[in-house]
Each structure stands twice: as structure tokens, then as C-alpha cells.
């Protein structure tokens, strides 16, 4: 509500660089950070477990990714999907990238992928007509549920 009522500044810098000295940060919903990759929960999710995956480096175009960044992004997509399957048992996933503002990128200066778990009949007319989301689990509970799995990835390296 503070965002809607404009009690918080709308632009706090690049969201993908929040908590940049930490491997996780609950306030910014950062689940994982290493030298190449960051994983956040989407603050305005379409579904429970909606993740944002990005290179740690501030780049806006897919062609600017280094080979090791591309490789690690796809590796982390697979690991993220496995973690979401473990906890939410979705029937499928939407995995996508909006490249550029015109394509719908909310943060066009920092390339990022969306991973959205999906279930049969999970979205109804409310999302289509009024852009209202119905999420059954509070985002802080989602963070607490997923954090141990993402942090285990760091300790396994």
C-alpha cells in the first residue's frame, strides 16, 4: 500500500543491485546472489513463487552477456524450476524475457527473466479485466520457504 499511496520513492535505483553485498536479503526479496547471477522473488507476482533471474552485472541486452553468464543463467533457471517444483508442485511454468521497454520490460536497463509457476485454472477473469492478482501465500512466507534451498546452492559451490 505504501507503493500505491506513493509513500515510498518509486525509483530506488536498480532493483537487481539491491543488497549487492549479500547472498540474500529479505527486505529486497533477494534469494540468491553470486558473482554472476541474482534471483529475486517478484514483488508484484502473477503467481506464488514468481521469480526474477538476472545477471549480477548491470546489462540490458542479451547480446551483451558473457558466455559464462549465459551458461549460469540457464543453469540457475533449471535449479530454480526444481526448487519451485519441490515446494509448489506446479503443472508447468512460464519462463520469459521482455527485452526492451516497448516489449514490456519493467526494468529495461537490467536484463532479467521471469519464472512463473502455473497450475490448471490458476488465473481467472480478475487478472484479465482488472489486473488484480490473487496470491494465496504472503510473499514473506514464500521467501522463507524458498530461501534455504537457494542458500544451499551457494554452500554447495
C-alpha positions in Angstrom: 0.0 0.0 0.0 2.9 2.4 0.6 3.9 2.0 -3.0 0.3 2.6 -4.2 -0.1 5.7 -1.9 3.4 6.9 -3.1 4.8 6.9 0.4 7.9 5.1 -0.9 10.1 6.6 -3.7 9.2 4.8 -6.9 12.8 4.8 -8.1 15.4 3.4 -5.7 17.9 2.5 -8.3 18.3 -0.8 -10.0 16.3 -3.5 -8.1 18.7 -6.2 -9.3 21.5 -4.5 -7.5 19.7 -4.2 -4.1 21.5 -6.0 -1.3 24.6 -6.2 -3.5 26.9 -7.2 -0.7 24.8 -10.1 0.5 23.9 -13.5 -0.8 20.3 -12.9 0.4 18.2 -10.1 1.7 14.6 -10.4 2.8 13.8 -6.7 2.5 14.6 -6.7 -1.2 13.4 -10.3 -1.7 16.8 -11.4 -2.8 17.0 -15.2 -2.6 20.4 -15.8 -4.2 23.4 -13.8 -5.3 26.8 -14.9 -6.6 29.4 -13.2 -8.8 27.3 -14.0 -12.0 23.6 -14.4 -11.1 20.9 -13.0 -8.9 17.5 -14.5 -8.1 14.7 -12.4 -6.5 11.0 -13.0 -5.8 8.9 -10.7 -7.9 7.4 -8.1 -5.6 4.3 -8.0 -7.8 3.9 -11.7 -8.7 1.5 -13.3 -11.1 1.6 -16.5 -9.1 3.2 -17.8 -5.9 6.9 -18.4 -6.4 7.2 -15.9 -9.3 11.0 -15.4 -9.6 13.2 -12.9 -11.4 16.6 -14.2 -12.6 19.2 -11.8 -13.8 22.9 -11.4 -14.4 24.7 -9.7 -11.4 26.3 -7.4 -13.9 24.2 -4.4 -15.0 23.4 -5.0 -18.7 20.3 -4.5 -20.7 20.8 -6.6 -23.8 21.0 -10.4 -24.2 23.9 -10.0 -26.7 26.0 -8.3 -24.0 26.0 -11.5 -21.9 29.4 -13.1 -21.4 29.3 -16.9 -22.3 29.7 -17.8 -18.6 26.8 -15.5 -17.7 24.5 -17.2 -20.3 25.5 -20.6 -19.1 24.9 -19.8 -15.5 21.6 -18.1 -16.2 20.3 -21.3 -17.9 21.8 -23.5 -15.1 20.0 -21.4 -12.5 16.8 -21.5 -14.4 16.8 -25.3 -14.1 17.7 -25.2 -10.5 15.1 -22.6 -9.7 12.4 -24.7 -11.5 13.5 -27.7 -9.4 13.2 -25.7 -6.2 9.7 -24.4 -7.2 8.6 -28.0 -8.2 9.7 -29.3 -4.8 7.7 -26.7 -2.9 4.7 -25.9 -5.1 4.2 -28.8 -7.5 3.1 -26.7 -10.4 1.8 -28.3 -13.6 4.0 -26.1 -15.7 6.0 -22.9 -16.0 6.1 -19.7 -18.0 9.8 -18.7 -18.5 10.3 -15.5 -20.4 12.3 -12.3 -21.1 10.9 -8.9 -22.1 13.8 -7.3 -24.0 13.4 -3.5 -24.1 10.8 -1.2 -22.8 8.5 -1.5 -25.8 8.4 -5.3 -25.3 7.2 -4.8 -21.7 10.4 -4.8 -19.7 9.7 -3.0 -16.4 13.5 -2.6 -15.9 14.9 -2.4 -19.4 18.4 -1.5 -18.3 18.9 -4.8 -16.5 18.2 -7.9 -18.4 16.0 -10.4 -16.4 14.0 -13.5 -16.9 10.7 -14.3 -15.3 9.9 -17.8 -14.0 6.2 -18.2 -13.2 4.8 -21.5 -11.8 1.5 -22.4 -13.3 -1.4 -24.7 -12.3 -4.5 -25.8 -14.1 -7.1 -23.0 -13.8 -4.8 -20.7 -11.7 -5.8 -17.4 -13.3 -9.3 -16.2 -13.7 -11.1 -13.1 -15.2 -9.8 -10.8 -12.4 -6.3 -10.8 -13.8 -7.5 -10.1 -17.4 -10.1 -7.5 -16.6 -8.8 -5.6 -13.7 -5.2 -6.7 -13.3 -5.9 -8.0 -9.8 -3.7 -10.8 -8.6 -5.0 -13.5 -6.2 -2.0 -15.0 -4.4 -2.8 -17.5 -1.6 0.6 -17.2 0.3 2.1 -14.0 1.6 5.3 -13.1 -0.2 7.3 -13.1 3.0 6.2 -16.7 3.7 7.2 -17.6 0.1 10.6 -16.1 0.7 11.1 -18.0 4.0 10.1 -21.3 2.3 12.4 -20.9 -0.7 15.5 -19.2 0.9 17.1 -22.4 2.4 17.1 -24.1 -1.0 18.7 -21.2 -2.7 21.2 -20.7 0.0 22.1 -24.4 -0.1 23.2 -23.8 -3.8 25.7 -21.3 -2.6 27.2 -23.6 0.1 27.4 -26.4 -2.4 29.8 -24.4 -4.6 
